[in-house]
Amino acid sequence: MSSANIGWLFYKDYFKDIKYENLESSENEKKIKAKVANIISQTPEITNAIVLGNTHFTATTTYPGLLLGSGNSHELPHVKEQAILGFHFDYTSGLPVIQGSSLKGVLRSAFKHPEYIEDLLGDTSIDIKKLESEIFNNNDIFFDVTISHAEGKILGDDFITPHADPLKDPKPLRFIKVLPDITFRFDFELSDGTISKEKKRKLFENILEDLGIGAKTNVGYGKFTGFSPYKTEAEKVKALEEEKKKKEEAEAKRLQEIEDAKNAKANKAKEGIDSLLECKTLEEAFKLLKDSFGKVPKPTPEQKKIIQAFKDKQPKLSKGDEKVFKKYLK
């Protein structure tokens, strides 16, 4: 496994040992060819970098790959086999990185079309201008996007032919790119506002899935797939603790509601029993008992004494009346 700092190879070692007095020499061509081959053959070990922010997701590059920092100067005149486009690498790790400012720019560009944002959110009532201000006017933070998973090589080479007629004296120009199937992690510090930070995360995923990022997105570069929320171990523990707390609070609320209902039922029964002796008819009394105790009556011993006293006051009871009283006095 080769794991040199790729950024150093590309921007420092690349220009060493070049004979500038004769740039077109075959020796320079041979050296540059070897240097580019060495750069794209690197298979760095991807370690989990420090995760910043409170909201994250991962996504994986698709064919043909990803171009980063192509506007950076990186070309020697007249030297064949060189990689003509610049590239952006993290200074410390030497790995390709998407700058947070570039990510922020791509996402903000989508807000030039409010109806597009409304469609992604599925809500036409949201004030898109207000949402844009909340996100991009220093409320939310966009960190650099780093590689979180790769197996083997992460870079490859490709060619463009800028000639007006590529079939007539074509001059293919070489450049390097991030290969397909390389997974990046996107980190943000987001706040709840017009929409929640989780809805912002999903909105960002949808925009990037549609628009891509980096250079030459119009011909397929810079597209991602497999968007997935990401949580650090600490965030997973915190989420579990919050979920446990919510369940405990819900259970406490449920038990309190049961207790309140029980007390309400007892109070209602007490109020009913207190007025039982004032009932003029059995029909009125039976309705009061039913309303007080419900379908499954459970009067207390003291309440049974009151019911019995009311029964004893009745001059004559039918079998049906006796059956009703039995339900409350058993």
N, C-alpha and C positions, 0 to 999 in steps of 0.2 A: 504493500500500500504506500503510495506516495502522498505526502501531506505537507508540502511546502506552502508558505503563504502565497496564495495565488495572486492577490493584489500586488505584492512585491514583485512577483515574477512578471506581471503584466506591465507595470509602470516603472520598474527600476531595472531589473535584470534584462528585460527585453531590449533596452537600448545600449547595454554594455557590449563592449567588444565589436561594435559596428565601425567600419572604416568610412568615416564621413567624407574623406577626400575623394572617395570613389563609390558613391552609393549604389550605382548600378552594377557593381561587380557581382559575379556569380558566388563569390565567397560570402557576401552579405546576404544574398538570397538563401544560401544554404544555412547560415546561422539563424536567420529569422524563421525559416521553415521549421528548424529544430526547436526553436524557442516556443513557437505557437503549438507545436506538437506536444511539447512538455507541459504547457499550460493546460491544454484540454485533456491531458492524460491524468491529471491529478485526481486522486480519490480521497478527499479529506474526510476526517472523522467528524461527524456532525454531533456536537454536544448541545445539550439544552442550555441556551443562553438565559440570562436573567429575564424573567417575564415582567414587563412593565404594564402599568394601567390596571383597569378593572374589568375590561371586556376584551375578548379575544376570539378569533376563529382561524382555522387553517384552510388552505386551498392548494390544489396541485396543478402545476403547469401542464398544458396540453400541447400537442403538436401544432406548429413546428418549434415552439419554445418561447423564450422571453429575452428581450433586449433591454438592457439597462445602461443609462449613461452614454448613449451613442453620440451625444453631442460633445462629449469630452474629446479634446485633441489627442490623437494617438497615431499619427501617420508620418512616415518618412517618405520623402519624395523619391520616386523612381525605384523603390525596392520591391521586388516581386515576392509573392508568397506571404506578405505581411497581413496582419489583421488590421483593417483600415479604420474600424470604428472604435471609439473609446468604450469604456465599461465602468460601472460603479461597483467598487468593492468596499467592504467594511475595513477600516484601517487596521484594527486590531486582529480580527480573525482572518482577514484576507478573503472572506467569502462574499459572493454577490449579495447585495442588499438593495431593497427598494427604499429610497429615502421617504421619510414621513411627509416631507413637503410635496413630493410627487404624488403620493397617495392622496393627500388632502386636495391637491389640484384636480385630480381626476374625479374625485367624488363631488367636488363643488361644481365642476363643469356640468354635471347632470342637472343641477338646479337651475340652469338656464332654460330648462323646459319644465315648468311647474306641473303641466299636465302629466308628464312622464312620472314625476315623483308621486303625484296623486294616485296614478294607476298602480305603482308599486306598493303604496301604502294601503290601497283599497279604500280610501276615505277622501271624499271631495270637500269635507268640511274643515280640513286642517289648513291653517294659515302657513303656506309654504315659505313665504318671505320671512316670517317670524322663525320658523323652524331652521331655515338656512342661517339666519343670524345667530341663533342659539348654538348651532353646531360649529360654525366656522369663525365666529368673531371671538375667539380665545376662550370660549366656554369648554370645548372639548379638545383633547390633545391626540395627535396622530404620531405614533412612534415609528421608527424605521422597521421595515418588514424583513425578517430574517428567515433563513432556511431552517426548518425544524426536522426534516427527514429526507434522506437521500441514500440510495444504495449504489455504491460505485462512483462513477464519474458524474459531475454536475454540469460540466461545460462541453460544448461541441462546437464545430465550425459550420459555417454555411456560406453561401455566395449570392451576390447580387450582380446583375449585368445592367448598368445604367445607360448603355448605348441605346440610341434611338431605335436602331434596328439590330436586335440581338443576333440575327442570323448573318449579319454582315460585319465582319471584323469584331466579334464579341470580345469584351474584356471583363470577364468575371472578377469581382472584387471579393476578397475573403473577409469574414468577420466572425467573432465568437458570440455564442449565445448560451443561455441557460437551457439545458435539455428539457424535454418533456418528462413528466412523472417526478418532478422535484417539488416537495411540499414546503410551503412558506407559512409562517405564523404572523398574523396581523394583530397588533396590539393597540388598544385605545384606552384613554381615560375619558369615559363618557358620563354624562349626568342626565338624570330624568328631567323632562321639561314638557314641551308640547307633546312629545311621545316619550316612551320609556327608553332607557338605554338598550334594552333587549330588542326593541323594535328598530332602533337605530342600527344595531348590529346586523339585523336581517336586511334592512334597507341598503347598507353598505355592501353586503354580500351580493344582493341582486344587481346593484349598479356595476360592480366589478365583473360579475358574470356576463353582463351585457356589453360593457365597454372595454374591458381589459385594461392593461396598464403597460407603460413602456413605449418603445418605438415600434413602428410598422404594424400597429394593431389592425389597420385596414386590410392587411393581407394575412391575418391570422395569428400574428405573434401577440404575446402578452395575455392570452386567454387562460382562464383557470376553471377547474372543475372540482367536484368533491368538497364543496364548502361544508365545514362542520364546526360547531361551537367548541371552544377549548377552555379548559379550566386547569389551573395549577393545583397541586396537591393541597396547598393551603386553602385555596378557593373551594375545592371539593369538600374539605372538612368543614369550612364555614357554611357551605350550602347545606350539608347534612345537619349541622347544628341548628341552622335556621329552620329547616324542614321539621326537625324534631320539636323545636320550640313552637312552631305553628300547630303541630299535631297536639302537643300538650295543651296549648291555649284553646284549641278547638274542643278537646275532650273536657277541659275545665268548664268551657262555656256550655257544652252539652249537659254535663252533670248539674250545672247551676240551673239550666232551663228545666231539667227534670225536677229539681228541688223546688223551683219557683212554681212549677205546675202543680206539684204535690201540695205545696202550701196554699196555692190558690184554690185547689179543690177542697182542701180541708176547711179553708175560710168560708167557701161557698156552702159547704155542708153545715158548718156551724151556724151561718146566717139562716140557712133553711130550717134547721132544727129549732133554732131560737124562736122562729115564727110559726112552728108546726101547731102548737096548741091554740093558735089564733084562727086556724082554718075552720070554716063553717061547714064544709062538706068533705066527704071522703074523696071526691073527684079532685077537689082543690089540694087536699093533703097528699094524695098519691102523685100528683103532678109536681108538687114541691119536693117530695122525696126523690123522684126520678131526676129532676133538675139538679138536686143537691149531690146525689151520689153516683149518677150515671148508670151504665149497664151492669157494672159489677160493684154493688154497694158493699162498703166495709165500714159501717158505723162503729164508733167507739162504744165501750160499755156505758158511758154516761149518756151518749146519744140514744142508745137502745132503751134506756130507762125512760127517756122523753117520748120515744115512739110507742113504748108499751103504755105509758100513761095516756097518750092520745087514743090508743086502741081501746083501753078500758073505759073511756068516756063514751064510746059508741054504743047506742042502745041495741042495735042488731046488725050482725055482719053476715054476708053471704059467704059461700065456700070460696068464691073468687076473691072476695075481700080478705078472707083469712089467708089465702095463698100469697097475696101481695104483702101482707104484714109479715108472714113467715120469712119472706126473702130478706127483710131488713132486720129480723130479730133472731135469725139462726146463729 
